[in-house]
Amino acid sequence: MSPTRSEPGTPAPQTQVPAGPEPAGAPRPRWPRNTRLGGGRLWQALVGGAAVLVLLALCGLGTAALVMERSDNPQGTPTQPTGAAPSPSQSDRHELDSRDSDQAPLTAKEVFPTKKLTVADGQTSYSVLKTQSSGSCAVAATDEVADLLVRLGCNQVVRATLRSPDGAYLLTAGLFNLTDVATAQRVRDRVRELLDERQGRFRGMAAGTDTEALTTAPSRVGWQTRGHYLAYCVVVRADGESVGSGDPKAREILVDLIELHLSKAVLERRATGGSASQPTPDVAERD
């Protein structure tokens, strides 16, 4: 499903999780080799036909149930039979469900390892102007949004300020470290309401000359949860003008940073490096 809102505030693409492959069909019913002729033939045919209809109905029900189960599976992959040994890739995964199973704190080097951030296509490079890791989540938000993060147990934010490849946009993006999946989802949903009510916002972080727009200009903001983390991104125009609600470049930046970098690169690397659940189906976006 797919990240965004103008700060104060942002709209949100929904990240869709593909359903798993269709389950294989049930085996065809076996028919008796010999059928008696005579007066009982019509009765046998009727009974046999009814049995076929019941069998087909049961097969259809089973298929629907499997598809529904796979659709509910957040990884979008077939569920494994009970008792089956996990595949090597599954056994090596790290659970990001909570800080209990994912205890190592994030570092700025882990989240923003280089001065040039290249996303999935291998061509788009964002300049990383400044990074920050803080044990106070309130430094990255204001008012009720900041209070919400503190109240629900956020104990770390790692963020960076970047410049878009064409130099026309500035952005601050990062990860909030929350206690568990349920708490991260509560923050995700409540932030949407607070931004709508203009009761707080995510802060842009200035990084020296020509980046003041991050603290003063109208912006778009996007956010998404994966495991016990909340990923977010604030986007402004470098010239300080308002970012339009339909600005395709701003939306592309949100997808690059939230979807491709923070979720699919940073958190996936943490997941496969040794404890993770997949991204939740939504990324929020606001004007």
C-alpha positions as CSV (number, residue, x, y, z in Angstrom):
1,M,0.0,0.0,0.0
2,S,2.3,3.6,0.1
3,P,4.3,8.4,2.5
4,T,2.9,13.0,3.4
5,R,1.2,17.0,4.7
6,S,2.2,20.9,4.4
7,E,3.7,21.8,7.8
8,P,2.2,22.4,9.8
9,G,0.6,19.2,8.6
10,T,1.4,16.2,5.6
11,P,-0.9,13.7,3.0
12,A,0.1,9.9,3.1
13,P,0.7,7.3,0.5
14,Q,-0.3,3.8,1.5
15,T,2.2,1.0,1.2
16,Q,0.5,-2.0,-0.3
17,V,1.7,-5.4,0.7
18,P,1.3,-7.8,-2.2
19,A,-0.7,-10.9,-1.5
20,G,1.1,-14.2,-1.8
21,P,0.7,-16.5,-4.8
22,E,-2.6,-18.2,-5.4
23,P,-2.9,-21.5,-3.6
24,A,-2.9,-24.7,-5.7
25,G,-6.3,-26.1,-6.5
26,A,-7.7,-29.2,-4.8
27,P,-7.3,-32.6,-6.6
28,R,-10.1,-33.7,-8.9
29,P,-12.7,-36.1,-7.4
30,R,-12.3,-39.7,-8.3
31,W,-15.2,-41.2,-10.2
32,P,-16.3,-44.9,-9.8
33,R,-15.2,-47.0,-12.7
34,N,-18.5,-48.9,-13.1
35,T,-21.9,-47.4,-12.9
36,R,-25.0,-49.7,-12.6
37,L,-27.5,-49.3,-15.4
38,G,-31.2,-49.6,-14.9
39,G,-33.7,-48.0,-12.6
40,G,-31.1,-46.8,-10.1
41,R,-28.9,-45.0,-12.6
42,L,-30.8,-41.7,-12.4
43,W,-30.7,-41.7,-8.6
44,Q,-26.9,-42.5,-8.7
45,A,-26.3,-39.7,-11.1
46,L,-28.3,-37.2,-8.9
47,V,-26.4,-38.3,-5.8
48,G,-23.1,-38.2,-7.6
49,G,-23.8,-34.7,-8.9
50,A,-24.7,-33.4,-5.5
51,A,-21.5,-34.9,-4.1
52,V,-19.5,-33.1,-6.8
53,L,-21.2,-29.8,-6.0
54,V,-20.5,-30.2,-2.3
55,L,-16.8,-31.0,-3.0
56,L,-16.4,-28.0,-5.3
57,A,-18.1,-25.8,-2.7
58,L,-15.7,-27.0,0.0
59,C,-12.7,-26.5,-2.3
60,G,-13.8,-23.0,-3.1
61,L,-14.2,-22.2,0.6
62,G,-10.7,-23.5,1.4
63,T,-9.2,-21.4,-1.4
64,A,-10.9,-18.3,-0.2
65,A,-9.7,-18.9,3.4
66,L,-6.1,-19.4,2.2
67,V,-6.1,-16.2,0.1
68,M,-7.6,-14.2,3.0
69,E,-4.9,-15.6,5.4
70,R,-2.2,-14.7,3.0
71,S,-3.6,-11.2,2.5
72,D,-3.5,-10.7,6.3
73,N,0.1,-11.9,6.4
74,P,2.1,-8.6,6.7
75,Q,5.0,-10.1,4.8
76,G,2.8,-10.8,1.8
77,T,4.2,-14.3,1.5
78,P,2.7,-17.7,1.8
79,T,2.3,-18.9,5.4
80,Q,4.5,-21.8,6.4
81,P,2.9,-25.2,7.3
82,T,2.9,-26.0,11.0
83,G,6.0,-27.8,12.0
84,A,7.9,-26.9,8.9
85,A,11.5,-25.9,9.4
86,P,12.1,-22.1,8.6
87,S,14.1,-21.3,5.5
88,P,17.6,-20.0,6.0
89,S,16.5,-16.4,5.2
90,Q,13.8,-16.6,7.9
91,S,16.0,-18.1,10.6
92,D,18.5,-15.3,10.0
93,R,16.1,-12.5,10.4
94,H,16.1,-10.1,13.4
95,E,12.8,-9.3,15.0
96,L,12.0,-5.6,15.0
97,D,8.7,-6.1,16.9
98,S,10.0,-4.4,20.0
99,R,13.0,-3.1,21.8
100,D,13.1,-6.3,23.8
101,S,14.1,-8.3,20.7
102,D,15.9,-5.4,19.0
103,Q,18.0,-3.9,21.8
104,A,20.9,-2.2,20.0
105,P,20.3,1.5,19.6
106,L,20.4,3.1,16.2
107,T,23.4,5.2,15.3
108,A,23.8,8.1,12.8
109,K,26.4,6.0,10.9
110,E,23.9,3.2,10.5
111,V,21.1,5.3,9.3
112,F,23.1,7.8,7.2
113,P,26.4,6.1,6.5
114,T,27.8,8.4,3.8
115,K,27.8,12.0,2.6
116,K,26.0,11.0,-0.5
117,L,22.7,9.0,-0.1
118,T,21.9,6.9,-3.2
119,V,18.5,5.3,-3.4
120,A,17.5,2.1,-5.2
121,D,17.9,3.2,-8.8
122,G,21.6,3.8,-8.2
123,Q,21.5,7.2,-9.8
124,T,19.6,9.6,-7.4
125,S,22.1,11.0,-4.9
126,Y,21.0,13.2,-2.0
127,S,23.7,15.3,-0.2
128,V,23.7,14.6,3.5
129,L,24.4,18.0,5.2
130,K,24.1,17.2,8.9
131,T,23.2,14.2,11.1
132,Q,22.0,13.9,14.7
133,S,21.3,11.1,17.2
134,S,19.5,12.2,20.3
135,G,18.0,10.4,23.3
136,S,15.3,13.2,23.4
137,C,12.7,12.6,20.8
138,A,11.1,16.0,21.6
139,V,14.0,17.7,19.7
140,A,12.5,16.5,16.4
141,A,8.9,17.7,17.0
142,T,6.8,20.4,18.6
143,D,3.9,20.8,21.0
144,E,1.5,17.9,21.2
145,V,3.5,15.8,18.7
146,A,6.6,16.0,20.9
147,D,4.5,15.3,24.0
148,L,3.0,12.2,22.3
149,L,6.4,10.8,21.4
150,V,7.7,11.2,25.0
151,R,4.5,9.9,26.6
152,L,4.5,6.8,24.6
153,G,8.1,5.9,25.3
154,C,10.2,7.1,22.4
155,N,13.8,7.0,23.6
156,Q,15.8,7.9,20.5
157,V,15.6,9.8,17.3
158,V,18.2,9.6,14.5
159,R,17.8,12.2,11.8
160,A,19.6,14.0,9.0
161,T,19.2,17.1,6.8
162,L,19.7,16.5,3.1
163,R,19.5,18.4,-0.2
164,S,17.7,17.0,-3.2
165,P,19.8,15.9,-6.2
166,D,18.6,19.0,-8.2
167,G,19.2,21.3,-5.2
168,A,15.6,22.6,-5.3
169,Y,14.4,20.9,-2.1
170,L,15.7,20.5,1.5
171,L,14.6,17.8,3.8
172,T,15.0,16.3,7.2
173,A,14.3,12.6,7.6
174,G,14.9,10.1,10.4
175,L,13.7,7.3,12.6
176,F,12.0,7.4,16.0
177,N,12.7,4.4,18.3
178,L,9.5,3.4,20.1
179,T,8.8,0.5,22.4
180,D,6.9,-1.9,20.2
181,V,4.8,-2.3,17.1
182,A,1.5,-1.4,18.7
183,T,3.0,1.8,20.2
184,A,4.5,2.8,16.9
185,Q,1.1,2.4,15.2
186,R,-0.6,4.4,17.9
187,V,1.8,7.2,17.3
188,R,1.3,7.0,13.5
189,D,-2.4,7.3,13.8
190,R,-2.4,10.0,16.5
191,V,0.1,12.1,14.6
192,R,-2.4,12.3,11.7
193,E,-5.0,13.8,14.0
194,L,-2.6,16.3,15.6
195,L,-1.3,17.6,12.3
196,D,-4.9,18.0,11.1
197,E,-5.7,20.0,14.3
198,R,-2.5,22.1,14.0
199,Q,-1.4,20.9,17.5
200,G,2.2,20.2,16.6
201,R,4.5,19.2,13.8
202,F,7.8,17.4,13.0
203,R,10.7,19.8,13.0
204,G,13.0,20.4,10.1
205,M,16.7,20.7,11.2
206,A,18.7,23.6,9.8
207,A,22.3,22.7,8.6
208,G,24.0,26.0,8.1
209,T,23.9,28.5,5.4
210,D,21.0,28.3,2.9
211,T,19.0,25.7,4.9
212,E,17.0,28.1,7.0
213,A,13.9,27.3,5.0
214,L,13.6,24.0,6.9
215,T,12.7,25.9,10.0
216,T,10.5,28.6,8.4
217,A,8.9,27.5,5.1
218,P,5.7,25.6,4.6
219,S,6.4,21.9,4.2
220,R,5.1,18.5,3.3
221,V,5.6,15.7,5.8
222,G,5.3,11.9,5.5
223,W,5.6,9.1,8.0
224,Q,5.4,5.3,8.1
225,T,5.9,2.6,10.6
226,R,8.0,-0.6,10.4
227,G,8.4,-2.7,13.5
228,H,8.8,-0.5,16.5
229,Y,10.2,2.4,14.4
230,L,8.4,5.4,13.0
231,A,10.1,6.8,9.8
232,Y,9.4,10.3,8.8
233,C,10.5,13.0,6.3
234,V,9.9,16.8,6.2
235,V,10.3,18.4,2.7
236,V,10.5,22.2,1.9
237,R,11.5,24.1,-1.2
238,A,15.0,25.6,-0.9
239,D,13.7,29.0,-2.1
240,G,11.2,29.1,0.9
241,E,8.1,29.0,-1.3
242,S,5.2,26.7,-0.4
243,V,5.3,23.1,-1.5
244,G,2.2,22.4,-3.5
245,S,-0.1,19.5,-2.4
246,G,0.3,17.9,-5.8
247,D,4.0,18.5,-6.2
248,P,5.3,15.3,-7.8
249,K,8.9,16.0,-6.9
250,A,8.1,16.4,-3.2
251,R,6.2,13.1,-3.2
252,E,9.1,11.4,-5.0
253,I,11.4,12.6,-2.2
254,L,9.1,11.2,0.5
255,V,9.1,7.8,-1.2
256,D,12.9,7.9,-1.7
257,L,13.6,8.6,1.9
258,I,10.9,6.8,3.8
259,E,10.2,3.8,1.6
260,L,13.4,3.1,-0.2
261,H,16.0,4.3,2.2
262,L,14.7,4.2,5.8
263,S,12.4,1.2,5.5
264,K,13.8,-1.0,2.6
265,A,17.5,-0.2,3.2
266,V,18.2,0.8,6.8
267,L,15.6,-1.3,8.6
268,E,15.8,-4.2,6.2
269,R,19.6,-4.3,6.8
270,R,19.0,-4.3,10.5
271,A,16.3,-7.0,10.2
272,T,18.5,-9.4,8.2
273,G,21.6,-8.6,10.3
274,G,20.4,-10.8,13.1
275,S,16.1,-9.8,14.8
276,A,12.0,-8.1,11.9
277,S,8.6,-7.7,10.9
278,Q,7.8,-6.1,7.6
279,P,6.5,-2.6,7.0
280,T,3.0,-1.9,8.1
281,P,0.6,-1.2,5.3
282,D,0.5,2.6,5.7
283,V,2.6,5.6,5.1
284,A,1.0,8.8,6.2
285,E,1.1,11.9,4.1
286,R,-0.2,15.4,4.8
287,D,-0.3,18.9,3.2
